[in-house]
Amino acid sequence: EAMGKRKSAKKVQKKERPRVMSKFDCPFCNHEGCIRIAINKKAKLATVKCTTCGQDWATTITALSEPIDVFCEWIDACEKKNQEAPAHGHPGGSSSSRMRHDDKEDDDDDDDED
């Protein structure tokens, strides 16, 4: 009688956990992967800094905070600040373009003395 082969044990496969992003793009200078996030769990403090434009921000964290959490919190804080002061970014943007438009309207070098 022929004997069957013994089943070989399957190797245990590690479940790949989805990787959390650790490189982020700067919303100010739009450079890719230039945001560095330093987390000090003992001091419960995290700092965000762009290595290109130098923009930085700091916040308090919990023991469970990850870089992605800090980055998202920073983006939220930026959006909140922009909503509080919408005219702060470009002072007089719409009025200056209107003035330039008025100058161009009568630029034909003829006398308008009718």
C-alpha positions as CSV (number, residue, x, y, z in Angstrom):
1,E,0.0,0.0,0.0
2,A,1.2,3.5,-0.9
3,M,1.4,5.9,1.9
4,G,0.3,9.5,1.4
5,K,2.7,12.5,1.7
6,R,2.7,14.3,5.0
7,K,1.3,17.9,4.7
8,S,3.9,20.5,5.0
9,A,3.1,23.3,7.4
10,K,2.3,26.6,5.7
11,K,4.5,29.5,6.5
12,V,2.8,32.1,8.6
13,Q,2.2,35.1,6.4
14,K,2.3,38.5,8.1
15,K,-0.7,40.7,7.4
16,E,0.5,43.8,5.8
17,R,-0.8,46.8,7.7
18,P,-1.6,49.8,5.5
19,R,1.3,52.2,5.8
20,V,0.5,55.6,7.3
21,M,1.9,58.5,5.2
22,S,5.0,60.0,6.7
23,K,6.0,62.4,3.9
24,F,3.7,65.4,3.3
25,D,3.4,68.2,0.7
26,C,3.6,71.8,1.9
27,P,0.3,73.6,1.3
28,F,2.2,77.0,1.2
29,C,5.0,76.3,-1.3
30,N,3.5,73.2,-2.9
31,H,6.8,71.2,-2.7
32,E,6.3,67.5,-2.4
33,G,7.5,65.6,0.6
34,C,9.2,68.5,2.3
35,I,7.2,68.6,5.5
36,R,9.0,67.2,8.5
37,I,7.0,66.4,11.6
38,A,8.8,66.0,15.0
39,I,6.8,64.3,17.8
40,N,8.0,64.6,21.4
41,K,5.7,62.2,23.3
42,K,7.3,63.0,26.7
43,A,6.6,66.8,26.2
44,K,3.3,66.0,24.4
45,L,4.3,68.4,21.7
46,A,4.5,68.1,17.9
47,T,6.1,70.5,15.4
48,V,5.5,70.7,11.7
49,K,8.2,72.4,9.5
50,C,8.6,72.8,5.8
51,T,12.2,72.3,4.8
52,T,11.7,74.4,1.6
53,C,9.8,77.6,2.7
54,G,10.4,77.4,6.4
55,Q,6.7,77.5,7.4
56,D,6.3,75.9,10.9
57,W,3.6,75.2,13.4
58,A,3.4,73.5,16.8
59,T,0.6,71.7,18.7
60,T,0.0,69.6,21.8
61,I,-0.6,65.9,21.2
62,T,-1.8,62.8,22.9
63,A,0.1,59.5,23.4
64,L,-1.7,58.1,20.3
65,S,-0.9,60.9,17.9
66,E,0.8,60.0,14.7
67,P,2.4,62.3,12.1
68,I,-0.7,62.1,9.8
69,D,-2.8,63.3,12.7
70,V,-0.5,66.2,13.3
71,F,-0.5,67.1,9.6
72,C,-4.3,67.0,9.3
73,E,-4.6,69.1,12.4
74,W,-2.2,71.7,10.9
75,I,-4.2,71.8,7.6
76,D,-7.4,72.2,9.6
77,A,-5.8,75.1,11.6
78,C,-4.7,76.8,8.4
79,E,-8.2,76.5,6.8
80,K,-9.7,77.9,10.0
81,K,-7.3,80.8,10.0
82,N,-8.1,81.5,6.3
83,Q,-11.8,81.5,7.0
84,E,-11.4,84.0,9.9
85,A,-9.4,86.5,7.8
86,P,-10.2,85.9,4.1
87,A,-8.8,89.4,3.0
88,H,-5.5,88.9,4.8
89,G,-3.8,86.8,2.2
90,H,-4.1,89.3,-0.7
91,P,-4.8,92.8,0.5
92,G,-6.8,94.9,-2.0
93,G,-6.7,92.2,-4.7
94,S,-10.0,92.9,-6.3
95,S,-10.0,96.7,-6.0
96,S,-6.5,97.0,-7.6
97,S,-7.5,94.9,-10.6
98,R,-10.6,97.0,-11.0
99,M,-8.4,100.2,-11.0
100,R,-6.1,98.7,-13.6
101,H,-9.1,97.8,-15.7
102,D,-10.4,101.4,-15.6
103,D,-7.0,102.7,-16.8
104,K,-7.0,100.5,-19.8
105,E,-10.6,101.5,-20.8
106,D,-9.5,104.9,-22.1
107,D,-6.1,104.3,-23.5
108,D,-6.6,105.3,-27.1
109,D,-4.8,108.7,-27.0
110,D,-7.7,110.6,-28.5
111,D,-9.4,113.6,-26.9
112,D,-12.7,112.8,-25.3
113,E,-14.0,116.4,-25.2
114,D,-17.4,115.8,-26.9
